[in-house]
Each structure stands twice: as structure tokens, then as C-alpha cells.
Amino acid sequence: MKVFPTPLDGLLLLEPKVFGDSRGFFMESWNEAVFRAATGVTLPFIQDNHSRSARGVLRGLHYQIEHAQGKLVRVVRGSVYDVAVDLRRSSKTFGRWFGTELSEDNHRQLWVPPGFGHGFLVTSETADFLYKTTDYYAPAHERCILWSDPALGIRWPLAELAPALSDKDRQGRLLAEAEVFP
């Protein structure tokens, strides 16, 4: 596994070894020992989630203020533009974002540490998005930063289309008004 640091402290882009030929490919999508050795992350993963979304669906920017979740995210069908925002006030990269394409073709994964907001925009006809979390879903502690907050300035690849949003995502808060991490 190759690990690429990002400009945000603790956020890592991972590239697993993929063995392919004319018949298809094989890759080890999860190996605890390899992940820990490559990243230094020792948090346990306790829940796996799978979502399917259509082109133009934007989910996020989600986080849990208590029971903060680290997430290991990947796409197994289609492609997304994946975004993480540092919401740790004590971090030198607080309020900054990083975006990258995750797809069935590039097989990349993103490690999103606790203390980050996370979201994605589907850029293919459909996308199957898988993610492992380090804590359970806790709806009472779920928060959402507005995907279009001008203070963040995230450059979503929307091609002048309005994204398809849930009510929760439409009502996200501006970073300046949001509850964030110390």
C-alpha cells in the first residue's frame, strides 16, 4: 500500500496494490496489519457502511461532535469527488479542505480522521460508496456543515448543475456558526 500525505494534518490518501490482467483484478481492500504499519492509525473499525447514489447527489459535509468517527472511504462502482474539511480548531489546517476523485478505476481510499467533516459528490451515473468507521452512528451528535459555505470555498465539480441534496444537507450550518472540535 502506498500512502500519500495531503495538505491537511492526518488526512491520508491510500493506494492499495492492485494485481490485474485481461481477466480482471485482485486487491486486498482491508488488512489491519498493513493499514496500521502504513498509516500509524491504531483506532479500531467497528462499523461498515455502503451507500448507492445517482449522478449529482451530494452528501455532506457530515461529522459527529461526540462519538467522532474516523472513516476509511472508497468507491467500488462509479466515481465521486470526495471532500474532507478539518474541523479541529486547534489544528494548523482548521477550516481548510481537500478534495480528490475516488473511483472503481483508481481504487484509492481516503483516511478521514476523527475531527473532520466529510462529503462527496457523485460524478458517474451511479456510485457505490463504502466506508469503515471507528465509532457507531450517533444521530443525536450528528452535525452538518453547509456544502456551499463561501468561507470554505470548496470547488465541487458541478458543471453548473445544482446538486441533489437531502433536507439535512440543505440545512447545513456555516462553519462560522457550527459546533466544531477543540
ChimeraX attribute file (.defattr): number of C-alpha atoms within 10 A of each C-alpha:
attribute: neighborCount
match mode: 1-to-1
recipient: residues
	/A:1	15
	/A:2	11
	/A:3	16
	/A:4	13
	/A:5	12
	/A:6	14
	/A:7	12
	/A:8	19
	/A:9	13
	/A:10	16
	/A:11	21
	/A:12	19
	/A:13	20
	/A:14	22
	/A:15	16
	/A:16	18
	/A:17	14
	/A:18	14
	/A:19	10
	/A:20	10
	/A:21	8
	/A:22	5
	/A:23	6
	/A:24	7
	/A:25	9
	/A:26	11
	/A:27	11
	/A:28	11
	/A:29	15
	/A:30	11
	/A:31	8
	/A:32	12
	/A:33	9
	/A:34	13
	/A:35	17
	/A:36	12
	/A:37	11
	/A:38	13
	/A:39	19
	/A:40	9
	/A:41	14
	/A:42	12
	/A:43	14
	/A:44	12
	/A:45	17
	/A:46	10
	/A:47	13
	/A:48	14
	/A:49	10
	/A:50	13
	/A:51	10
	/A:52	14
	/A:53	20
	/A:54	16
	/A:55	17
	/A:56	22
	/A:57	20
	/A:58	25
	/A:59	22
	/A:60	25
	/A:61	22
	/A:62	22
	/A:63	26
	/A:64	25
	/A:65	21
	/A:66	15
	/A:67	15
	/A:68	22
	/A:69	24
	/A:70	25
	/A:71	23
	/A:72	21
	/A:73	23
	/A:74	27
	/A:75	25
	/A:76	17
	/A:77	19
	/A:78	21
	/A:79	26
	/A:80	29
	/A:81	19
	/A:82	25
	/A:83	24
	/A:84	27
	/A:85	26
	/A:86	27
	/A:87	25
	/A:88	17
	/A:89	13
	/A:90	10
	/A:91	15
	/A:92	11
	/A:93	15
	/A:94	18
	/A:95	19
	/A:96	17
	/A:97	21
	/A:98	16
	/A:99	17
	/A:100	15
	/A:101	20
	/A:102	26
	/A:103	24
	/A:104	16
	/A:105	11
	/A:106	15
	/A:107	20
	/A:108	21
	/A:109	25
	/A:110	24
	/A:111	21
	/A:112	23
	/A:113	23
	/A:114	25
	/A:115	24
	/A:116	29
	/A:117	28
	/A:118	26
	/A:119	21
	/A:120	25
	/A:121	26
	/A:122	29
	/A:123	22
	/A:124	16
	/A:125	12
	/A:126	17
	/A:127	23
	/A:128	19
	/A:129	23
	/A:130	18
	/A:131	19
	/A:132	20
	/A:133	22
	/A:134	20
	/A:135	19
	/A:136	14
	/A:137	15
	/A:138	14
	/A:139	8
	/A:140	9
	/A:141	12
	/A:142	14
	/A:143	22
	/A:144	25
	/A:145	29
	/A:146	20
	/A:147	28
	/A:148	16
	/A:149	14
	/A:150	10
	/A:151	11
	/A:152	17
	/A:153	11
	/A:154	17
	/A:155	11
	/A:156	17
	/A:157	13
	/A:158	14
	/A:159	7
	/A:160	7
	/A:161	8
	/A:162	10
	/A:163	16
	/A:164	17
	/A:165	16
	/A:166	12
	/A:167	8
	/A:168	14
	/A:169	20
	/A:170	16
	/A:171	13
	/A:172	19
	/A:173	18
	/A:174	17
	/A:175	18
	/A:176	12
	/A:177	8
	/A:178	14
	/A:179	15
	/A:180	20
	/A:181	18
	/A:182	9
